[in-house]
Every structure is written in structure tokens, then in C-alpha cells.
Amino acid sequence: MTNPALTQIFELSIAEKLQLVEDLWDSIAESPEQVPVRDWQKEELAKRKANYLQNPDSGSSWEEVKQRIHYDA
């Protein structure tokens, strides 16, 4: 790597790297309209929405999802 800024990033501690990633993600989230969404992603979202509208009980509540995540971890 010849870019000194990139070299410095790789020298950060894990905690510092995680904070950097969080800060970057927050800055991206400030402008969601600038995040590109590909056609295949839009199609998948439309398909999932249609499936949900036809079968509203087919999904999981947020509480159920959290329980699965904690149970599997």
C-alpha cells in the first residue's frame, strides 16, 4: 500500500477499526438516496413484498428474529 492514510487505517486497533466502520456507516446513512440499489435488488424486494402481502403470517416478528439470533449465537 502506498497511500499513507490506508497504511494508518490498517495499523489501528480492532476497537478503533470498528469505530471507523461505524462512523463510515453513519455517514452513508445520512444520504440514503445516494446509495445505489441495483435492479435485481429492487426485483427481490418487490417479490418479497408481494409474498408478504399474500401471506402476512409467513414472516417472523422482530422479537422472534432476535430470539433466533441470540439462540444460534
C-alpha positions as CSV (number, residue, x, y, z in Angstrom):
1,M,0.0,0.0,0.0
2,T,1.4,3.3,-1.0
3,N,-1.3,5.5,0.4
4,P,-0.2,6.6,3.9
5,A,-3.8,7.1,5.1
6,L,-4.6,3.5,4.2
7,T,-1.5,2.3,6.0
8,Q,-2.6,4.1,9.1
9,I,-6.0,2.5,9.0
10,F,-4.5,-1.0,8.9
11,E,-2.4,-0.1,12.0
12,L,-5.5,0.8,14.1
13,S,-6.6,-1.5,16.9
14,I,-9.6,-3.6,16.4
15,A,-11.7,-1.3,18.5
16,E,-10.6,1.7,16.5
17,K,-11.3,-0.1,13.2
18,L,-14.8,-1.0,14.5
19,Q,-15.4,2.7,15.4
20,L,-14.2,3.8,12.0
21,V,-16.6,1.4,10.3
22,E,-19.4,2.6,12.5
23,D,-18.6,6.2,11.7
24,L,-18.4,5.4,7.9
25,W,-21.7,3.6,8.0
26,D,-23.3,6.6,9.9
27,S,-22.0,9.0,7.2
28,I,-23.5,6.8,4.5
29,A,-26.8,6.5,6.3
30,E,-27.1,10.3,6.3
31,S,-27.7,10.2,2.5
32,P,-29.6,7.0,1.7
33,E,-30.8,8.4,-1.6
34,Q,-27.2,8.3,-2.8
35,V,-26.8,4.6,-2.1
36,P,-27.2,2.7,-5.4
37,V,-29.8,0.0,-5.5
38,R,-29.5,-2.5,-8.3
39,D,-32.4,-3.6,-10.4
40,W,-32.1,-7.2,-9.2
41,Q,-32.3,-5.9,-5.6
42,K,-35.4,-3.9,-6.4
43,E,-36.9,-7.0,-8.0
44,E,-36.1,-9.2,-5.0
45,L,-37.7,-6.6,-2.6
46,A,-40.8,-6.5,-4.8
47,K,-41.0,-10.3,-4.8
48,R,-40.7,-10.4,-1.0
49,K,-43.3,-7.7,-0.5
50,A,-45.8,-9.4,-2.8
51,N,-45.2,-12.7,-0.9
52,Y,-45.7,-10.9,2.4
53,L,-48.9,-9.3,1.1
54,Q,-50.3,-12.7,0.0
55,N,-49.1,-14.5,3.2
56,P,-48.8,-11.9,6.0
57,D,-48.3,-14.7,8.6
58,S,-45.4,-16.2,6.8
59,G,-42.8,-13.9,8.3
60,S,-41.3,-13.6,11.7
61,S,-41.7,-10.8,14.2
62,W,-38.7,-8.8,15.2
63,E,-38.9,-10.4,18.7
64,E,-38.8,-13.9,17.1
65,V,-35.8,-12.9,14.9
66,K,-33.9,-11.6,17.9
67,Q,-34.6,-14.8,19.8
68,R,-33.3,-16.9,16.9
69,I,-30.1,-14.8,16.7
70,H,-29.4,-15.0,20.4
71,Y,-30.2,-18.7,20.5
72,D,-28.0,-19.5,17.5
73,A,-25.1,-17.4,18.7
